[in-house]
Amino acid sequence: MANPSGDFPKFQTVNTKRQIISEGTATRTLKEDESGALCLFDLAAGVVYTLPAACTPGTYFDFAVSVTVTSNAAKFITGAATELLVGDIVNCDTDTSDGVAIWKALVGSSYIAVSMDGSTKGGIKGDIIRVVKLNATTWQVSGFTNATGSVATPFATS
């Protein structure tokens, strides 16, 4: 339909900058209202994020390693032992011929965490993982990591 006045419609400008969580502390419990945030693993000594328990499906967080882990772990864990992880993380072994491995958390597994060590399990600057709450008992995981040495899955049961 033509605009009879000939004026162009006016659009409202929306700030689309996402929230960045960069704690600089070893542990942090995320809140449901922070959904969509980019959570940084920004300490060489590691950071552990706890996902919010009993949150609404569609809640999601992105995790990015901005500082390679040299001790402890770059880790996120579900807020309740009854909330499990499913999905895949693609890994590139950077000290070989860039061999690729795909780590799986299948339905029926007991994985509740992703724990990267800065070496064999990822946690190297540039790694990124997304988690999305699917239902009351499931978080979906997808991401890309790099590792060195004898690579191993970052999925963990604790």
Backbone torsions as a table, in degrees:
resi	resn	phi	psi	omega
1	MET	NA	132.9	-178.9
2	ALA	-71.5	148.5	176.8
3	ASN	-86.4	110.2	-173.9
4	PRO	-64.3	-26.9	-178.5
5	SER	-82.8	-16.1	-179.3
6	GLY	82.0	-4.0	179.0
7	ASP	-79.0	147.6	174.5
8	PHE	-78.3	145.4	178.3
9	PRO	-64.2	149.6	179.0
10	LYS	-97.5	134.6	179.7
11	PHE	-112.8	142.6	178.0
12	GLN	-85.4	134.8	176.5
13	THR	-78.8	133.3	-179.4
14	VAL	-119.1	131.4	176.8
15	ASN	-76.4	118.9	-176.5
16	THR	-108.4	12.3	179.3
17	LYS	-65.8	130.6	-178.5
18	ARG	-86.8	158.3	178.9
19	GLN	-73.0	135.8	175.5
20	ILE	-111.6	126.0	176.4
21	ILE	-105.8	110.5	-179.1
22	SER	-132.4	87.1	-169.3
23	GLU	-75.5	-39.5	-172.3
24	GLY	70.0	14.1	176.1
25	THR	-122.7	163.3	-172.6
26	ALA	-74.9	-26.5	-178.2
27	THR	-138.4	151.0	179.1
28	ARG	-157.3	129.1	173.3
29	THR	-96.1	123.1	-179.4
30	LEU	-79.4	154.6	179.1
31	LYS	-112.8	148.8	-179.5
32	GLU	-56.4	-37.6	-178.2
33	ASP	-73.6	0.4	173.2
34	GLU	-96.1	7.3	179.7
35	SER	-49.9	137.1	-178.7
36	GLY	94.5	-6.9	-178.2
37	ALA	-71.8	153.2	171.1
38	LEU	-97.7	115.3	-177.5
39	CYS	-100.4	120.5	-175.7
40	LEU	-94.2	135.5	166.0
41	PHE	-90.4	96.5	-168.5
42	ASP	-119.1	17.2	177.1
43	LEU	-125.0	131.7	176.6
44	ALA	-61.2	-27.9	178.5
45	ALA	-83.5	5.6	175.0
46	GLY	90.5	157.8	177.0
47	VAL	-140.2	140.5	174.9
48	VAL	-119.3	119.9	175.0
49	TYR	-102.9	137.5	173.7
50	THR	-106.5	126.0	178.5
51	LEU	-71.2	150.8	179.4
52	PRO	-68.8	135.2	178.6
53	ALA	-82.1	151.2	173.9
54	ALA	51.8	43.6	179.1
55	CYS	-97.6	174.1	-175.1
56	THR	-74.3	137.0	173.2
57	PRO	-53.5	141.7	-176.8
58	GLY	100.2	-16.9	174.5
59	THR	-61.0	134.9	-179.3
60	TYR	-146.9	157.0	177.6
61	PHE	-140.8	144.2	171.4
62	ASP	-107.4	139.3	178.3
63	PHE	-119.9	130.5	179.3
64	ALA	-130.7	137.1	176.9
65	VAL	-87.8	112.3	179.1
66	SER	-101.5	-14.3	175.7
67	VAL	-138.2	123.6	179.5
68	THR	-59.4	134.2	-179.8
69	VAL	-73.6	132.8	177.1
70	THR	-116.0	-14.6	174.5
71	SER	-152.3	159.8	-176.9
72	ASN	61.4	-133.2	-175.1
73	ALA	-153.2	152.9	164.4
74	ALA	-95.5	109.8	-167.2
75	LYS	-140.5	145.0	163.5
76	PHE	-129.7	148.3	-175.0
77	ILE	-139.5	148.3	178.8
78	THR	-68.3	155.3	-178.2
79	GLY	-78.8	-8.7	179.0
80	ALA	-146.3	139.5	-178.3
81	ALA	-63.3	-16.3	178.8
82	THR	-86.8	-5.0	177.6
83	GLU	-100.4	117.6	-173.5
84	LEU	-109.6	161.5	177.8
85	LEU	-100.8	139.8	170.7
86	VAL	-133.5	151.9	177.1
87	GLY	134.3	-163.6	-174.6
88	ASP	-136.8	146.7	170.4
89	ILE	-125.0	124.3	178.0
90	VAL	-89.8	131.1	-177.5
91	ASN	-122.6	140.0	174.3
92	CYS	-111.7	124.1	177.5
93	ASP	-81.9	104.2	-170.3
94	THR	-79.9	-10.8	-178.8
95	ASP	-104.8	10.3	174.2
96	THR	-118.5	-140.3	177.9
97	SER	-91.3	34.8	-177.9
98	ASP	60.2	39.6	176.6
99	GLY	-58.7	144.5	-177.7
100	VAL	-109.5	136.8	173.6
101	ALA	-127.5	149.3	175.4
102	ILE	-119.1	117.9	179.4
103	TRP	-92.7	129.2	-175.1
104	LYS	-113.8	140.4	168.1
105	ALA	-117.3	102.0	-174.6
106	LEU	-89.4	158.0	173.1
107	VAL	-57.6	132.6	-178.4
108	GLY	98.8	-10.4	175.8
109	SER	-77.6	170.7	-179.8
110	SER	-114.2	28.8	-179.6
111	TYR	-74.9	129.4	177.2
112	ILE	-124.6	0.2	-176.4
113	ALA	-148.0	158.8	166.5
114	VAL	-120.4	123.3	-176.1
115	SER	-128.8	111.9	-177.0
116	MET	-107.1	135.8	-172.1
117	ASP	-104.6	4.2	-179.4
118	GLY	81.2	8.7	-177.8
119	SER	-147.2	-97.9	-172.0
120	THR	-72.7	-21.2	-175.8
121	LYS	-115.8	21.2	-177.0
122	GLY	88.2	-165.5	-176.8
123	GLY	93.2	23.5	179.9
124	ILE	-101.0	140.5	-177.4
125	LYS	-46.4	127.5	-179.5
126	GLY	108.2	-16.0	177.8
127	ASP	-65.0	146.8	179.3
128	ILE	-146.7	139.2	-178.8
129	ILE	-140.5	140.9	174.1
130	ARG	-115.6	139.2	172.9
131	VAL	-123.4	137.6	-179.3
132	VAL	-131.3	130.1	177.7
133	LYS	-74.6	119.8	-179.0
134	LEU	-92.9	-42.8	-179.7
135	ASN	-158.7	-170.3	-174.0
136	ALA	-59.6	-24.0	-174.6
137	THR	-122.3	6.5	-171.7
138	THR	-138.6	132.3	168.5
139	TRP	-112.5	133.4	176.7
140	GLN	-93.9	135.3	-177.3
141	VAL	-119.3	136.1	171.1
142	SER	-146.8	143.7	-180.0
143	GLY	179.8	-179.5	-178.5
144	PHE	-134.3	129.7	177.8
145	THR	-132.1	165.0	172.7
146	ASN	-120.9	150.3	179.9
147	ALA	-150.3	166.6	178.1
148	THR	-132.9	164.7	178.2
149	GLY	75.9	-149.1	177.2
150	SER	-83.6	93.0	-172.6
151	VAL	-62.3	148.5	-177.6
152	ALA	-146.0	161.4	-179.3
153	THR	-65.3	139.4	173.8
154	PRO	-86.3	-9.2	177.5
155	PHE	-65.7	137.5	-176.0
156	ALA	-138.9	157.9	179.7
157	THR	-97.4	3.0	176.0
158	SER	-154.6	NA	NA
